[in-house]
Amino acid sequence: MAHRLVAIDPLALLLSPSVYIRLTLPDPPPPDVLAPEIRALVRDMDAGERKAALARAKSLGAFAKALEKELGAASKG
């Protein structure tokens, strides 16, 4: 029987799963790196997919604005 060595990150044992995941996920690339990838994805979408993606992007933008507003208000108060 072969033995396999495994390692456990000690932070995974100390932190809650949600905090550990946020700390270990990579940061997204900067917009100038994402732009060509996004252009290529959009180019391959049909009209219905583009319409749905645009609606989702607008929805996410509204969410981001609401979050920004609340975070700003919370840091003032």
N, C-alpha and C positions, 0 to 999 in steps of 0.2 A: 504494500500500500504506500503510495507516494504522499508525502506531507507537503502541504502548501502553506507558506508563510503569508499572513495578512497583517495589515497595520490598521490601527484605529486612531483617528485624529482625536486627541484628548479634548479638544474643544467640542466635539460632537457629544461627548459625555457630560460636559459641563453646561452647555447652553441649550435653551429650548430649540426644538427643530426649526421654528420660523426664524429665530435670530441667527442660527447657524447657517441656514440657507442664504439669508440676506448677506451675511458676511463672506460667504464663499462663492457666490455667483459672480461671474466676471462682469465688469462694467460694460455697458454697450459701447460700440465704437463711436467716434465722433461723426457728426452729420456729413462731413465731406467724404468719409469712407462709406457711409451708408447710401449716399445719393446714387452712385452708379448701380449698386445692387437693387435699389428700389426702382430705378428707371428700367432695369432689365425685367424685373417682376411685373411692372405695370405694362410693359410692352407685350408680355405674354398673356395678359388678361383679356377676356372678351368684355364687351360693353357692360354686361350684367355684373360681372365680377368687379369691374372698375367702379360702377355705381355703388355696389355694396361696400367696397373697401373705402370709398370716399365718405359714405354715411358713417361708417365705423370710425374713421379718422376724425370726423367732425365731432362725434360723440365723445371720443377720447380727449379731444381738445377742450370740449366743454367741461369734462371731468377735471382735467388738469387746471383749468382756470378757477373752478370752484375750490379745488384743493389749495391752490396758491393763495386765493383770497382768505380762506380759513386759517391757513398757516401764518399768513401775514397778520391777521387779526389776533391770533393766539400769541404771537410774539410781541405784540404791542401791549396786550392786556396782561 
